[in-house]
Amino acid sequence: MRPIDNALEKLLPEVLNLESFRFRISEISTMTGVSTRQLRYWEQKGCIAPMDRTDPQKARMYDFRTYVGVRIMKGLSVAQRSRKDGRRLK
């Protein structure tokens, strides 16, 4: 391992705290291209879960792991639809 890789490995968790990333449902929708309706459906089915609601407005908040999960699920659903249509992914 190169010295820079070792230094980054030690420093990255301090600099990039993934627990601090929180997104409202509309932000997750915008960032992923998944509708808020689809997000609520996946939530109802247990595929994703919002964080505990602590703000006064009781808005749905999602963490970074959920964001990544939504991106993956969207990619899988697009791939599945493309296969059903007989198209290849580019």
N, C-alpha and C positions, 0 to 999 in steps of 0.2 A: 504494500500500500504506500502510495506517495505521501509525503509529509502534509501536503495541502489537504488531501482527502481525510487524513486523520484529524487535522485541525477542524475541518468543516463538520465532520461527524460529531465532534464534541460541542461545537458552537451552534449548530443548526437548531437543536431543540430549545436552546435559550432564546434565539433570535426569532424563530418561527414557531410560536405556540399555537398549534392548530385548535386548541380548545377555545381560543379567543375569537375564532371566526363564527359568527352567528348571522343567520339570514332569515328574513321574513319569507313567507310563502310566495309573495309576488317577486321577490328577488331571486329565489331559487328558480321560479318559472322563467324569468327573463334570462337568467344565466344559462339555463339548460335547454330552453325551447320546449319544455313540457308544460302543458296547461295547468292552471291551479286546480281545475276539476280533476285532471288525471292524478295530480299529487294527492288530492283528498281521497281519491279512490284507492290509490296504493296505500295510503295511511289506513283506510278502513279495512283493507285486506291484510294489514300487518306487514307489508313490505318495507315501509318506512315508518318512523315515529318522530314526532316533534319533541323538542326538549320540554322540560317542565315549564309551564307558563308562570313566569314570575312578574312580568310587567303589568302595570295597571290596566292596560287595554286587553290583556289576555290574548295577544296575537300569537299565531303559530310561529315558532322559531325553530330553525333547523341548524344542526352543526355541520362542520366540514365533512365529516364522514358520510352524513346523509347526502350532502351535495355530490360527493363522489359516487355514492350508490345510485343516485338518480341518473347521473351521466352514464353509468354503466348500463342501467336498465333501459334507458332510452336507446343506447347503441345496440343492445341486444334486440329490442323490439324493431328497430329499423332494419337490422340484418335479417330478422325473421320475415318481415314483410317483403323484403327484397327477394328472398328465396322463394316465397310463395308466388310472387309475380314473375319469377323466372329471370330476374335481373341479377347481375353480378355487382358486388360492391366495388367501388373504385378506391 
